């Protein structure tokens, strides 16, 4: 049995990495960051990376569509963008919510999106029409995460109201609710079969529920701090979790135990994701680097995996002298609870240099620095992820800064020229128009929502009216039937 191994690392973001997702063909990795950028990394070491410019605030969630032809990103700027993951960098903006958007996720068929927001609502959208469909509104605090079930009939969501809710997408109602949490519920997802859901919390716990029986199947408390994210292996036999305790942990769900603890990040880890086939997984966090790991442990016969792992976790200890008769009371050293993996970064990696980064999708009307604030060792000091956890960024070496500056261009020459050619008065006018359009779009969204509610109420009234008419007719028919024999006499 082989342990998970660090395959390579990607540097290009300038702030906390908050989300990650692999493309369906496993050739690309998308990541989002508090630096406002979406980046797409090609897993081919010689290929370029692309940085997509468009969001005006932190990117909180990212996901490839099932076909791989779109990438959805959610942001604190209250928008969702649908990108084409090519050099053109084309994107469509969806003015989605009235507050920060925490999560965006495709349905399995790629036809719908579900978004979760600090406005306490979930919203479902048509991808093809890029149109709002309906809202789900029973959470009483920020909604952190929302996912479709594999068959698309259910949505699971969680949030700061310490609850996990399951919604029926047909009747648009909450059909189940779990509230046994000691803090905010940070992330939630279905397993590959859709029979179970897992949820993680700020209370350091990870729980797995069977939604057919509403029973808690497994309860893990393996981290020493809050869990931010997790990912099921495609087989649903394993699960990886990312935590504020700076570690990534791998759980064996069939055996119900922790098997690996991975070190490598400096500071809290905020995202982790398996590739579609499970051969790789990626992690990212406060240190602004993406680590790409090779899974390894899932490539062997499962019984052999358990056998080897048990033997390594519980090796035969060397005999104590006091074990020889006659015995006397003494202590044995406790065995480790999991295998610790701590990749070394002291040896220079000359094989996989950071890829050159190309900026795409630059808006002509965006400000040059995207509201860049004061820097601390090259990393912006303002972001919720760092401040809320009390983490201080470690000073980065000047060598690392030089490498990043060598490979990363803030703007292409053509984009810079086009931006500078705009008169300040025209630029300000256009920005004002864009802001007014944002307000108008949000107003239309609210009106659409109210119109949808009105239509539902009207439909309900018509149904009730039809029932009343049928009841009256049935009553009249009964009276006629009862009166006809009497008249004949």
MORA-V254769 format. One record per residue. N is the residue number from 0. RES is the residue in one small letter. SS is DSSP state (H for helix, E for strand, L for the rest). PHI is phi as a letter, one per 20 degrees, with the letter a starting at -180 (NA if undefined). D_CENTER is the distance of its C-alpha to the mean C-alpha in Angstrom with 2 decimals. Layout:
BEGIN
n=N res=RES ss=SS phi=PHI d_center=D_CENTER
n=N res=RES ss=SS phi=PHI d_center=D_CENTER
END
This chain:
BEGIN
n=0 res=x ss=L phi=NA d_center=30.10
n=1 res=x ss=L phi=d d_center=28.13
n=2 res=x ss=L phi=e d_center=25.60
n=3 res=x ss=L phi=f d_center=22.27
n=4 res=x ss=E phi=c d_center=23.23
n=5 res=x ss=E phi=f d_center=21.86
n=6 res=x ss=E phi=e d_center=22.31
n=7 res=x ss=E phi=a d_center=21.80
n=8 res=x ss=E phi=c d_center=20.04
n=9 res=x ss=E phi=c d_center=19.05
n=10 res=x ss=E phi=c d_center=20.14
n=11 res=x ss=L phi=a d_center=19.94
n=12 res=x ss=L phi=f d_center=17.59
n=13 res=x ss=L phi=d d_center=19.60
n=14 res=x ss=L phi=b d_center=17.25
n=15 res=x ss=L phi=g d_center=14.28
n=16 res=x ss=E phi=e d_center=11.49
n=17 res=x ss=E phi=d d_center=8.24
n=18 res=x ss=E phi=b d_center=5.71
n=19 res=x ss=E phi=b d_center=7.15
n=20 res=x ss=E phi=b d_center=8.09
n=21 res=x ss=E phi=e d_center=11.70
n=22 res=x ss=L phi=f d_center=14.08
n=23 res=x ss=L phi=g d_center=15.84
n=24 res=x ss=L phi=e d_center=18.99
n=25 res=x ss=L phi=m d_center=17.52
n=26 res=x ss=L phi=e d_center=19.32
n=27 res=x ss=E phi=c d_center=16.63
n=28 res=x ss=E phi=c d_center=13.51
n=29 res=x ss=E phi=d d_center=11.49
n=30 res=x ss=E phi=c d_center=10.28
n=31 res=x ss=E phi=c d_center=9.97
n=32 res=x ss=E phi=b d_center=12.06
n=33 res=x ss=L phi=f d_center=14.07
n=34 res=x ss=L phi=e d_center=16.92
n=35 res=x ss=L phi=n d_center=15.89
n=36 res=x ss=L phi=d d_center=15.65
n=37 res=x ss=E phi=e d_center=13.58
n=38 res=x ss=E phi=c d_center=15.08
n=39 res=x ss=E phi=d d_center=15.68
n=40 res=x ss=E phi=d d_center=17.42
n=41 res=x ss=E phi=e d_center=19.92
n=42 res=x ss=L phi=f d_center=20.32
n=43 res=x ss=L phi=f d_center=24.03
n=44 res=x ss=L phi=g d_center=25.34
n=45 res=x ss=L phi=e d_center=27.79
n=46 res=x ss=L phi=e d_center=25.53
n=47 res=x ss=L phi=f d_center=24.43
n=48 res=x ss=E phi=d d_center=21.01
n=49 res=x ss=E phi=d d_center=20.22
n=50 res=x ss=E phi=d d_center=19.02
n=51 res=x ss=E phi=e d_center=18.26
n=52 res=x ss=L phi=d d_center=19.82
n=53 res=x ss=L phi=r d_center=19.48
n=54 res=x ss=L phi=f d_center=17.14
n=55 res=x ss=L phi=d d_center=19.26
n=56 res=x ss=L phi=b d_center=16.87
n=57 res=x ss=L phi=g d_center=13.75
n=58 res=x ss=E phi=e d_center=10.77
n=59 res=x ss=E phi=d d_center=7.73
n=60 res=x ss=E phi=b d_center=5.13
n=61 res=x ss=E phi=b d_center=6.52
n=62 res=x ss=E phi=b d_center=7.59
n=63 res=x ss=E phi=f d_center=11.19
n=64 res=x ss=L phi=f d_center=13.38
n=65 res=x ss=L phi=g d_center=15.11
n=66 res=x ss=L phi=e d_center=18.19
n=67 res=x ss=L phi=n d_center=16.68
n=68 res=x ss=L phi=e d_center=18.69
n=69 res=x ss=L phi=c d_center=16.03
n=70 res=x ss=E phi=c d_center=12.85
n=71 res=x ss=E phi=e d_center=11.08
n=72 res=x ss=E phi=c d_center=9.93
n=73 res=x ss=E phi=d d_center=9.73
n=74 res=x ss=E phi=b d_center=11.87
n=75 res=x ss=L phi=f d_center=14.00
n=76 res=x ss=L phi=e d_center=16.86
n=77 res=x ss=L phi=m d_center=16.14
n=78 res=x ss=E phi=c d_center=15.67
n=79 res=x ss=E phi=d d_center=13.58
n=80 res=x ss=E phi=d d_center=14.98
n=81 res=x ss=E phi=d d_center=15.60
n=82 res=x ss=E phi=d d_center=16.80
n=83 res=x ss=L phi=e d_center=19.13
n=84 res=x ss=L phi=f d_center=18.26
n=85 res=x ss=L phi=c d_center=21.91
n=86 res=x ss=L phi=f d_center=24.27
n=87 res=x ss=L phi=f d_center=25.03
n=88 res=x ss=L phi=m d_center=21.69
n=89 res=x ss=L phi=f d_center=22.28
n=90 res=x ss=E phi=b d_center=19.81
n=91 res=x ss=E phi=d d_center=20.10
n=92 res=x ss=E phi=e d_center=19.15
n=93 res=x ss=E phi=d d_center=18.24
n=94 res=x ss=E phi=f d_center=19.34
n=95 res=x ss=L phi=e d_center=16.99
n=96 res=x ss=L phi=c d_center=17.44
n=97 res=x ss=L phi=e d_center=19.91
n=98 res=x ss=L phi=b d_center=17.58
n=99 res=x ss=L phi=g d_center=14.42
n=100 res=x ss=E phi=e d_center=11.39
n=101 res=x ss=E phi=e d_center=8.27
n=102 res=x ss=E phi=b d_center=6.04
n=103 res=x ss=E phi=b d_center=7.29
n=104 res=x ss=E phi=b d_center=7.81
n=105 res=x ss=E phi=e d_center=11.13
n=106 res=x ss=L phi=f d_center=13.70
n=107 res=x ss=L phi=f d_center=15.23
n=108 res=x ss=L phi=e d_center=18.20
n=109 res=x ss=L phi=m d_center=16.42
n=110 res=x ss=L phi=e d_center=18.55
n=111 res=x ss=E phi=c d_center=16.24
n=112 res=x ss=E phi=c d_center=13.11
n=113 res=x ss=E phi=c d_center=11.81
n=114 res=x ss=E phi=c d_center=10.78
n=115 res=x ss=E phi=c d_center=10.66
n=116 res=x ss=E phi=b d_center=12.77
n=117 res=x ss=L phi=f d_center=15.07
n=118 res=x ss=L phi=e d_center=17.88
n=119 res=x ss=L phi=m d_center=17.24
n=120 res=x ss=L phi=c d_center=16.67
n=121 res=x ss=E phi=d d_center=14.60
n=122 res=x ss=E phi=c d_center=15.84
n=123 res=x ss=E phi=d d_center=16.26
n=124 res=x ss=E phi=c d_center=17.41
n=125 res=x ss=E phi=e d_center=19.56
n=126 res=x ss=L phi=f d_center=18.37
n=127 res=x ss=L phi=f d_center=21.97
n=128 res=x ss=L phi=e d_center=23.58
n=129 res=x ss=L phi=l d_center=20.75
n=130 res=x ss=E phi=c d_center=21.93
n=131 res=x ss=E phi=f d_center=20.85
n=132 res=x ss=E phi=d d_center=21.69
n=133 res=x ss=E phi=a d_center=21.26
n=134 res=x ss=E phi=d d_center=19.70
n=135 res=x ss=E phi=c d_center=18.99
n=136 res=x ss=L phi=c d_center=20.38
n=137 res=x ss=L phi=c d_center=21.02
n=138 res=x ss=L phi=f d_center=18.65
n=139 res=x ss=L phi=d d_center=20.83
n=140 res=x ss=L phi=b d_center=18.44
n=141 res=x ss=L phi=g d_center=15.16
n=142 res=x ss=E phi=e d_center=12.39
n=143 res=x ss=E phi=e d_center=9.16
n=144 res=x ss=E phi=b d_center=7.01
n=145 res=x ss=E phi=b d_center=8.55
n=146 res=x ss=E phi=b d_center=8.97
n=147 res=x ss=E phi=f d_center=12.27
n=148 res=x ss=L phi=f d_center=14.58
n=149 res=x ss=L phi=g d_center=15.91
n=150 res=x ss=L phi=e d_center=19.04
n=151 res=x ss=L phi=m d_center=17.50
n=152 res=x ss=L phi=e d_center=19.83
n=153 res=x ss=E phi=c d_center=17.46
n=154 res=x ss=E phi=c d_center=14.35
n=155 res=x ss=E phi=d d_center=12.94
n=156 res=x ss=E phi=b d_center=11.76
n=157 res=x ss=E phi=b d_center=12.10
n=158 res=x ss=E phi=a d_center=13.14
n=159 res=x ss=L phi=f d_center=15.78
n=160 res=x ss=L phi=e d_center=18.55
n=161 res=x ss=L phi=m d_center=18.00
n=162 res=x ss=L phi=c d_center=17.56
n=163 res=x ss=E phi=d d_center=15.60
n=164 res=x ss=E phi=c d_center=16.88
n=165 res=x ss=E phi=d d_center=17.37
n=166 res=x ss=E phi=d d_center=18.56
n=167 res=x ss=E phi=e d_center=20.99
n=168 res=x ss=L phi=f d_center=20.31
n=169 res=x ss=L phi=e d_center=24.07
n=170 res=x ss=L phi=e d_center=25.58
n=171 res=x ss=L phi=l d_center=22.60
n=172 res=x ss=E phi=c d_center=23.27
n=173 res=x ss=E phi=f d_center=21.57
n=174 res=x ss=E phi=d d_center=23.07
n=175 res=x ss=E phi=b d_center=21.90
n=176 res=x ss=E phi=b d_center=20.76
n=177 res=x ss=E phi=d d_center=20.18
n=178 res=x ss=L phi=c d_center=21.13
n=179 res=x ss=L phi=e d_center=22.10
n=180 res=x ss=L phi=c d_center=19.98
n=181 res=x ss=L phi=e d_center=21.46
n=182 res=x ss=L phi=a d_center=18.91
n=183 res=x ss=L phi=f d_center=15.69
n=184 res=x ss=E phi=e d_center=13.12
n=185 res=x ss=E phi=e d_center=9.89
n=186 res=x ss=E phi=b d_center=7.50
n=187 res=x ss=E phi=b d_center=8.82
n=188 res=x ss=E phi=a d_center=9.23
n=189 res=x ss=E phi=e d_center=12.48
n=190 res=x ss=L phi=f d_center=14.42
n=191 res=x ss=L phi=f d_center=15.87
n=192 res=x ss=L phi=e d_center=18.93
n=193 res=x ss=L phi=n d_center=17.42
n=194 res=x ss=L phi=e d_center=19.91
n=195 res=x ss=E phi=c d_center=17.78
n=196 res=x ss=E phi=c d_center=14.69
n=197 res=x ss=E phi=d d_center=13.30
n=198 res=x ss=E phi=b d_center=12.28
n=199 res=x ss=E phi=c d_center=12.19
n=200 res=x ss=E phi=c d_center=14.07
n=201 res=x ss=L phi=f d_center=15.64
n=202 res=x ss=L phi=e d_center=18.79
n=203 res=x ss=L phi=m d_center=17.85
n=204 res=x ss=L phi=d d_center=17.65
n=205 res=x ss=E phi=c d_center=15.71
n=206 res=x ss=E phi=c d_center=17.17
n=207 res=x ss=E phi=c d_center=17.50
n=208 res=x ss=E phi=d d_center=19.32
n=209 res=x ss=E phi=e d_center=21.41
n=210 res=x ss=L phi=f d_center=21.03
n=211 res=x ss=L phi=f d_center=24.43
n=212 res=x ss=L phi=d d_center=26.32
n=213 res=x ss=L phi=l d_center=24.10
n=214 res=x ss=E phi=d d_center=24.76
n=215 res=x ss=E phi=f d_center=22.86
n=216 res=x ss=E phi=e d_center=23.06
n=217 res=x ss=E phi=b d_center=21.77
n=218 res=x ss=E phi=c d_center=21.16
n=219 res=x ss=E phi=d d_center=20.24
n=220 res=x ss=L phi=c d_center=20.91
n=221 res=x ss=L phi=d d_center=20.83
n=222 res=x ss=L phi=e d_center=19.23
n=223 res=x ss=L phi=e d_center=21.44
n=224 res=x ss=L phi=b d_center=18.91
n=225 res=x ss=L phi=g d_center=15.77
n=226 res=x ss=E phi=e d_center=12.71
n=227 res=x ss=E phi=e d_center=9.45
n=228 res=x ss=E phi=a d_center=7.15
n=229 res=x ss=E phi=b d_center=8.60
n=230 res=x ss=E phi=b d_center=9.11
n=231 res=x ss=E phi=f d_center=12.20
n=232 res=x ss=L phi=f d_center=14.86
n=233 res=x ss=L phi=g d_center=16.05
n=234 res=x ss=L phi=f d_center=19.18
n=235 res=x ss=L phi=m d_center=17.49
n=236 res=x ss=L phi=e d_center=19.99
n=237 res=x ss=E phi=c d_center=17.76
n=238 res=x ss=E phi=b d_center=14.58
n=239 res=x ss=E phi=d d_center=13.28
n=240 res=x ss=E phi=c d_center=12.07
n=241 res=x ss=E phi=d d_center=11.63
n=242 res=x ss=E phi=c d_center=13.80
n=243 res=x ss=L phi=f d_center=15.85
n=244 res=x ss=L phi=e d_center=18.79
n=245 res=x ss=L phi=m d_center=18.03
n=246 res=x ss=L phi=d d_center=17.67
n=247 res=x ss=E phi=d d_center=15.60
n=248 res=x ss=E phi=c d_center=17.13
n=249 res=x ss=E phi=d d_center=17.70
n=250 res=x ss=E phi=d d_center=18.90
n=251 res=x ss=E phi=e d_center=21.39
n=252 res=x ss=L phi=f d_center=20.77
n=253 res=x ss=L phi=f d_center=24.14
n=254 res=x ss=L phi=e d_center=26.03
n=255 res=x ss=L phi=m d_center=23.95
n=256 res=x ss=E phi=b d_center=23.92
n=257 res=x ss=E phi=f d_center=22.38
n=258 res=x ss=E phi=d d_center=23.53
n=259 res=x ss=E phi=b d_center=22.08
n=260 res=x ss=E phi=c d_center=21.17
n=261 res=x ss=E phi=d d_center=20.10
n=262 res=x ss=E phi=d d_center=21.11
n=263 res=x ss=L phi=q d_center=20.75
n=264 res=x ss=L phi=e d_center=18.72
n=265 res=x ss=L phi=d d_center=20.74
n=266 res=x ss=L phi=o d_center=19.07
n=267 res=x ss=L phi=g d_center=15.81
n=268 res=x ss=E phi=d d_center=12.94
n=269 res=x ss=E phi=d d_center=9.54
n=270 res=x ss=E phi=b d_center=7.34
n=271 res=x ss=E phi=b d_center=8.60
n=272 res=x ss=E phi=b d_center=8.61
n=273 res=x ss=E phi=f d_center=11.79
n=274 res=x ss=L phi=f d_center=13.55
n=275 res=x ss=L phi=f d_center=14.66
n=276 res=x ss=L phi=e d_center=17.94
n=277 res=x ss=L phi=n d_center=16.92
n=278 res=x ss=L phi=f d_center=19.32
n=279 res=x ss=E phi=c d_center=16.98
n=280 res=x ss=E phi=b d_center=13.88
n=281 res=x ss=E phi=c d_center=12.54
n=282 res=x ss=E phi=c d_center=11.86
n=283 res=x ss=E phi=b d_center=11.91
n=284 res=x ss=E phi=a d_center=13.02
n=285 res=x ss=L phi=f d_center=15.85
n=286 res=x ss=L phi=f d_center=18.32
n=287 res=x ss=L phi=m d_center=16.81
n=288 res=x ss=E phi=c d_center=17.08
n=289 res=x ss=E phi=d d_center=15.02
n=290 res=x ss=E phi=d d_center=16.55
n=291 res=x ss=E phi=d d_center=16.91
n=292 res=x ss=E phi=d d_center=18.27
n=293 res=x ss=E phi=e d_center=20.41
n=294 res=x ss=L phi=f d_center=19.95
n=295 res=x ss=L phi=m d_center=23.71
n=296 res=x ss=H phi=f d_center=23.99
n=297 res=x ss=H phi=e d_center=22.98
n=298 res=x ss=H phi=e d_center=25.84
n=299 res=x ss=L phi=c d_center=28.65
n=300 res=x ss=L phi=g d_center=30.28
n=301 res=x ss=H phi=f d_center=28.41
n=302 res=x ss=H phi=f d_center=31.65
n=303 res=x ss=H phi=f d_center=32.53
n=304 res=x ss=H phi=g d_center=29.18
n=305 res=x ss=H phi=f d_center=29.88
n=306 res=x ss=H phi=f d_center=33.48
n=307 res=x ss=H phi=f d_center=32.88
n=308 res=x ss=H phi=f d_center=30.15
n=309 res=x ss=H phi=f d_center=32.45
n=310 res=x ss=H phi=f d_center=35.27
n=311 res=x ss=H phi=f d_center=33.40
n=312 res=x ss=H phi=f d_center=32.03
n=313 res=x ss=L phi=c d_center=35.46
n=314 res=x ss=L phi=f d_center=38.07
n=315 res=x ss=L phi=f d_center=41.70
n=316 res=x ss=L phi=f d_center=42.76
n=317 res=x ss=L phi=f d_center=45.98
n=318 res=x ss=L phi=f d_center=48.83
n=319 res=x ss=L phi=f d_center=49.97
n=320 res=x ss=H phi=g d_center=53.64
n=321 res=x ss=H phi=f d_center=53.77
n=322 res=x ss=H phi=f d_center=52.54
n=323 res=x ss=L phi=f d_center=55.99
n=324 res=x ss=L phi=f d_center=58.39
n=325 res=x ss=L phi=f d_center=59.40
n=326 res=x ss=L phi=f d_center=55.84
n=327 res=x ss=L phi=c d_center=55.07
n=328 res=x ss=L phi=g d_center=51.96
n=329 res=x ss=L phi=a d_center=49.29
n=330 res=x ss=L phi=d d_center=45.54
n=331 res=x ss=L phi=d d_center=43.24
n=332 res=x ss=L phi=f d_center=40.15
n=333 res=x ss=L phi=f d_center=36.94
n=334 res=x ss=L phi=e d_center=34.74
n=335 res=x ss=L phi=f d_center=31.16
n=336 res=x ss=L phi=f d_center=28.38
n=337 res=x ss=L phi=b d_center=26.22
n=338 res=x ss=E phi=e d_center=26.69
n=339 res=x ss=E phi=e d_center=25.76
n=340 res=x ss=E phi=c d_center=24.73
n=341 res=x ss=E phi=c d_center=25.19
n=342 res=x ss=L phi=f d_center=25.38
n=343 res=x ss=L phi=e d_center=27.99
n=344 res=x ss=L phi=d d_center=27.50
n=345 res=x ss=L phi=f d_center=31.21
n=346 res=x ss=L phi=e d_center=32.30
n=347 res=x ss=L phi=f d_center=31.88
n=348 res=x ss=L phi=e d_center=29.82
n=349 res=x ss=L phi=e d_center=32.09
n=350 res=x ss=L phi=e d_center=30.53
n=351 res=x ss=L phi=c d_center=27.05
n=352 res=x ss=L phi=f d_center=27.40
n=353 res=x ss=L phi=g d_center=24.61
n=354 res=x ss=L phi=f d_center=24.58
n=355 res=x ss=L phi=f d_center=26.08
n=356 res=x ss=E phi=d d_center=23.71
n=357 res=x ss=E phi=d d_center=24.62
n=358 res=x ss=E phi=e d_center=23.56
n=359 res=x ss=E phi=c d_center=23.13
n=360 res=x ss=L phi=m d_center=22.60
n=361 res=x ss=L phi=f d_center=24.46
n=362 res=x ss=L phi=f d_center=25.55
n=363 res=x ss=L phi=f d_center=29.28
n=364 res=x ss=L phi=d d_center=29.00
n=365 res=x ss=L phi=e d_center=26.32
n=366 res=x ss=L phi=f d_center=27.78
n=367 res=x ss=L phi=g d_center=28.46
n=368 res=x ss=L phi=d d_center=26.46
n=369 res=x ss=L phi=l d_center=23.62
n=370 res=x ss=L phi=l d_center=24.78
n=371 res=x ss=L phi=f d_center=24.84
n=372 res=x ss=L phi=e d_center=25.86
n=373 res=x ss=L phi=f d_center=27.81
n=374 res=x ss=E phi=d d_center=26.70
n=375 res=x ss=E phi=d d_center=26.88
n=376 res=x ss=L phi=l d_center=27.66
n=377 res=x ss=L phi=n d_center=25.94
n=378 res=x ss=E phi=c d_center=22.68
n=379 res=x ss=E phi=g d_center=22.32
n=380 res=x ss=L phi=e d_center=23.05
n=381 res=x ss=L phi=e d_center=21.42
n=382 res=x ss=L phi=a d_center=17.82
n=383 res=x ss=H phi=f d_center=16.45
n=384 res=x ss=H phi=f d_center=14.48
n=385 res=x ss=H phi=f d_center=17.81
n=386 res=x ss=H phi=f d_center=20.25
n=387 res=x ss=H phi=f d_center=18.68
n=388 res=x ss=H phi=d d_center=18.79
n=389 res=x ss=L phi=m d_center=22.18
n=390 res=x ss=L phi=e d_center=21.43
n=391 res=x ss=L phi=d d_center=23.88
n=392 res=x ss=L phi=f d_center=23.18
n=393 res=x ss=L phi=f d_center=25.72
n=394 res=x ss=L phi=f d_center=28.20
n=395 res=x ss=L phi=e d_center=27.44
n=396 res=x ss=L phi=f d_center=30.46
n=397 res=x ss=H phi=f d_center=32.33
n=398 res=x ss=H phi=f d_center=32.24
n=399 res=x ss=H phi=f d_center=28.45
n=400 res=x ss=H phi=f d_center=28.60
n=401 res=x ss=H phi=f d_center=31.33
n=402 res=x ss=H phi=f d_center=29.38
n=403 res=x ss=H phi=f d_center=26.39
n=404 res=x ss=H phi=f d_center=28.86
n=405 res=x ss=H phi=f d_center=30.72
n=406 res=x ss=H phi=e d_center=27.90
n=407 res=x ss=E phi=d d_center=26.01
n=408 res=x ss=L phi=d d_center=27.71
n=409 res=x ss=L phi=f d_center=26.58
n=410 res=x ss=L phi=c d_center=28.13
n=411 res=x ss=L phi=f d_center=30.17
n=412 res=x ss=H phi=f d_center=33.88
n=413 res=x ss=H phi=f d_center=33.99
n=414 res=x ss=H phi=f d_center=31.16
n=415 res=x ss=H phi=f d_center=32.86
n=416 res=x ss=H phi=f d_center=36.20
n=417 res=x ss=H phi=f d_center=34.95
n=418 res=x ss=H phi=f d_center=33.35
n=419 res=x ss=H phi=f d_center=36.56
n=420 res=x ss=L phi=f d_center=38.75
n=421 res=x ss=L phi=f d_center=37.59
n=422 res=x ss=L phi=f d_center=39.99
n=423 res=x ss=H phi=g d_center=38.48
n=424 res=x ss=H phi=f d_center=39.78
n=425 res=x ss=H phi=f d_center=38.20
n=426 res=x ss=H phi=f d_center=34.84
n=427 res=x ss=H phi=f d_center=34.97
n=428 res=x ss=H phi=f d_center=36.09
n=429 res=x ss=H phi=f d_center=33.29
n=430 res=x ss=H phi=f d_center=30.67
n=431 res=x ss=H phi=f d_center=32.37
n=432 res=x ss=H phi=f d_center=32.32
n=433 res=x ss=H phi=f d_center=28.59
n=434 res=x ss=H phi=f d_center=28.05
n=435 res=x ss=H phi=f d_center=30.42
n=436 res=x ss=H phi=f d_center=28.67
n=437 res=x ss=H phi=g d_center=25.38
n=438 res=x ss=H phi=f d_center=27.32
n=439 res=x ss=H phi=f d_center=28.99
n=440 res=x ss=H phi=f d_center=25.80
n=441 res=x ss=H phi=f d_center=24.34
n=442 res=x ss=H phi=f d_center=27.75
n=443 res=x ss=H phi=f d_center=27.80
n=444 res=x ss=H phi=f d_center=24.37
n=445 res=x ss=H phi=f d_center=25.82
n=446 res=x ss=H phi=f d_center=28.98
n=447 res=x ss=H phi=f d_center=27.24
n=448 res=x ss=H phi=f d_center=25.54
n=449 res=x ss=H phi=f d_center=28.97
n=450 res=x ss=H phi=f d_center=30.66
n=451 res=x ss=H phi=f d_center=28.39
n=452 res=x ss=H phi=f d_center=29.30
n=453 res=x ss=H phi=f d_center=32.93
n=454 res=x ss=H phi=f d_center=32.94
n=455 res=x ss=H phi=f d_center=31.65
n=456 res=x ss=H phi=f d_center=34.36
n=457 res=x ss=H phi=f d_center=36.98
n=458 res=x ss=H phi=f d_center=36.15
n=459 res=x ss=H phi=f d_center=36.50
n=460 res=x ss=H phi=f d_center=39.83
n=461 res=x ss=H phi=f d_center=41.11
n=462 res=x ss=H phi=f d_center=40.25
n=463 res=x ss=H phi=f d_center=42.10
n=464 res=x ss=H phi=f d_center=44.99
n=465 res=x ss=H phi=f d_center=45.26
n=466 res=x ss=H phi=f d_center=45.40
n=467 res=x ss=H phi=f d_center=48.14
n=468 res=x ss=H phi=f d_center=50.13
n=469 res=x ss=H phi=f d_center=49.96
n=470 res=x ss=H phi=f d_center=51.08
n=471 res=x ss=H phi=f d_center=53.98
n=472 res=x ss=H phi=f d_center=55.06
n=473 res=x ss=H phi=f d_center=55.00
n=474 res=x ss=H phi=f d_center=57.07
n=475 res=x ss=H phi=f d_center=59.55
n=476 res=x ss=H phi=f d_center=59.88
n=477 res=x ss=H phi=f d_center=60.63
n=478 res=x ss=H phi=f d_center=63.25
n=479 res=x ss=H phi=f d_center=64.82
n=480 res=x ss=H phi=f d_center=64.99
n=481 res=x ss=H phi=f d_center=66.46
n=482 res=x ss=H phi=e d_center=68.95
n=483 res=x ss=H phi=f d_center=70.33
n=484 res=x ss=H phi=f d_center=72.36
n=485 res=x ss=H phi=f d_center=73.89
n=486 res=x ss=H phi=f d_center=75.05
n=487 res=x ss=H phi=f d_center=76.63
n=488 res=x ss=L phi=f d_center=78.77
END
